[in-house]
Amino acid sequence: MVLTAKCHPVHGPRSPRTRRHQHQDWFDDNDADISNLLAEKNGQHKAYMDLRTDATTAAFFRYRRLGWQRLWEIQDAWMIQKA
C-alpha cells in the first residue's frame, strides 16, 4: 500500500485489498429502512420537480431534513447495538 499526497491509500497489485469497507455492514443491516427513506425522498423530489408550488417545495425540503434526521437515528441505533 502506498500513501498519496493526501494520505489516501493506493492499493497496487502487490497489496491486495482485504479490508472490508468500514461502514458496509451498517448499510447491509439497514438496507430496507434506507431504501424506504430514499423512495419517499425521491417521491417528494418528483412532486417538487413536476409541480413547483410553495407547498411541494416546502414538503420536499421538510422531508429532506426529516429524512436526514431519521437516517442519523438509524445510524445511532446501529452504533449502540454494536457497542
N, C-alpha and C positions, 0 to 999 in steps of 0.2 A: 504494500500500500504506500502510495506517495501522497504527500500533502501539497496542495496547490497554494498559491499566494494567499488565498482567503481561508486556508486551513480546511478545505474540504477534501476528504479522501478520494483519491482516484484509484480505482481498482484495475490493475493490469492483469495480463494473462498469468502471471506468477503468483498473484494473490487472490485466490478465489473468494468470492463474497459469500460467506457462510452465515453472517449475522442477519437475523430476521429484521424486517422493518420495525422500528421502535414502537409504533402505535398500530400496527396492522391487526393485532389481536383485539384492540379496542373497537376498531371498525367491524371486525368479524362478529364480535359479541353483540353489537348493537345495530346490525345491518338493517333489520326490519324497522326499527324506530327511526333511523336516519333516512331510510328510503321514504317512509311516510312523511317526514318533515320536508324532504325535497319535493315530493309530489305535491304537497299542499302549497309550498312556496312557488313552484312552477305554475300551479293553477292561478294563484294570486297574481303572478307576473304576467301571465297570458291575459287575464282580465284587465290588468293595468295597461298593457300594450294595446289591446283591442279597443277599449273604451277609456280614453284619457279624461276621466272626470275627477273631480276632487274626492269623491267617495272611493273610487278604485285606487287612486293614488294613496290616500290615507290608509286604506285597508292593506295595500301591499307593503308599505313601509312599517305599519304597525305589526303585520305578521312577520316581516323580516326580522324585526327586533325581538319579537316573542320567539321566533324560531331559533335565533342565536341563544337566547336565554335557556330554552328547552335543551338545546344541544349541550350547553355548559352543564346543565343539571344532570344529563345522561352521563357526561364525562366524569363529573364529580362522584356520582353514584358508583360508577365503574371503578374509579380510583379507590374509593372507600372499601369496596368489595375486595379489591386486590390486596389491600394493605393488611 
